Amino acid sequence: MIISVCYIADSVIYLFLVAILWGTTNPFMRKGARGLEDVKGASFYEQFFKEIAFLVTKLNYILPFLVNQCGSILYFLTLESTDLSLAVPVSNSLSFVFTAITSWFLGEEKVHKNTYLGMILVLCGTTLCCWDKLNKTVEA
């Protein structure tokens, strides 16, 4: 029983880290991809390869992308020992919170009061998901 609780606690910590890696890199990748809409090609394939070449040559895009992919690898490794009904809501919902916070720090957009309310609701929902899993583990 104690071992199961420790596994869930460790999983939540890893999923929290995944959310941080995903959420904080999203605004940086968006910022690094600026100018992509100006890339033009004569055909669909030429457009595709020019866009790939544009992104690959932008260090402002590649570094956050690689950090984001490290989050994906950690997520994949965490799924081995975590229930999907816990992994998906924790990592995905918290990544939105970290994206909003990082965007705000970068000055991308003003935070509206509804954004704060949404972040609080997401945190409450994530807490309830984690609490439910811990209670089911302790009862078993």
N, C-alpha and C positions, 0 to 999 in steps of 0.2 A: 504494500500500500504506500509506504513512504517513498519507495523507489519510483512508483508510478507518478506520484506528485512531483518528485524531482524531475522526472522526464518531461512532464507537462510544463513545469516552471522553466526548464532549460529551453524547451521548444518555444515558449512564449518570448523568451529573451532573444532567441535567434530570429524569430519572426519579427520582433520589434526592430532588430538590426536590419533585417531585409527591408522593412518599411522605411527606415531611415535612408538606406542606400538608394532605394528606388525613388523615394519622395524628394530627397534633396538634389538628386541629379537631374530630375525632369526639367526644372527651370533653367539649369545650366545648358542642357542639350538644346532646349528651345532657343536660348540666347546664341549658342554656337551655330545653330542652323539658319540664322538670319541671312538673308540673301539667296536662299535656296529657290525662292519663287522667281528670281530673276534669271535662273539658269534655263536656257532654251535649247532644244534639240529639234532636228528636222523630222525625226520619226519617234515613235514610242520607245524603241530600243536605244536610240541615241540619247533621248531625254533621260532615260533610266541610267545609263552609264555616266552621263555628265553629272547627274545628281549624286551618284555614288562617289565619283571622283571629287566633287565639290566637298562632300562631307568627310571623306577620308583624309583630305588634305587640310582640314580645319582642326587644329589642335584643341580649340575651344569646344569642339564637338566630341572629338575622339576620347579625350580624358574622362569627361563625365559618362560617356557611353561605356567605357571599359569598367568604371566603378559600378555603373548600373548593372552590367553583366555579372560582376562579382556578386551583387545582390541576388541575381537570378540563380547563380550556382549555389549560393548558400540556401536559397529557397528550395531548390531541388534536393539538396542534401538533407534539409530539415524535414521534407515530406516523408522521408524514409521512416521517421519515428513519430510523426505527428498525424493526428486525425485531420482529414480534409475539412471537416466542419469547423475546425479551429483555425487551420492554416490560412484558408482563403479570406475569411472576414478580418482576421487580425492584420495580415500583411497588406491586403489591398485597401482596406479602409484607412489604416494608419498612414499609408503612403500618400493618400489625398491630404491628410492633415499636414504632413511634412512638406508636401509640395506647396500648399497654401502658405505655410510659415516661411519657407525659403523664398518664394516669390515676393512675399511682403518685405523680407530683408533685402532683396535685390532691388526693391523699388518698382517692381513691374506693375503692381496695381494696388489701389487703396483697399484696405480690408473693410468690408461692409459688416454691419452688425449681424446680418444673417449668416455671414461666414463664421463668425465666432459661435453663433448658436449651432450651426452645422458641425463645427469641430467638437463642441461640447457633446452633442448628441452622438457623434461617431465614437468619441472616447467612452461615453457611457455604454453604448452598445457593445463595444469591444471588451470593456470590463465585464459586462454581463456574460458574454460568450466564454471568457476565460474563467469566470467564477463558476459557471455551469459545469464546465469540464472538470474543474477541481473538485466540485461537490460530488459529481458522479464517480470520480476516482476514489474519493475518501469513503463514500458509501459502499463501494464495491468490495 
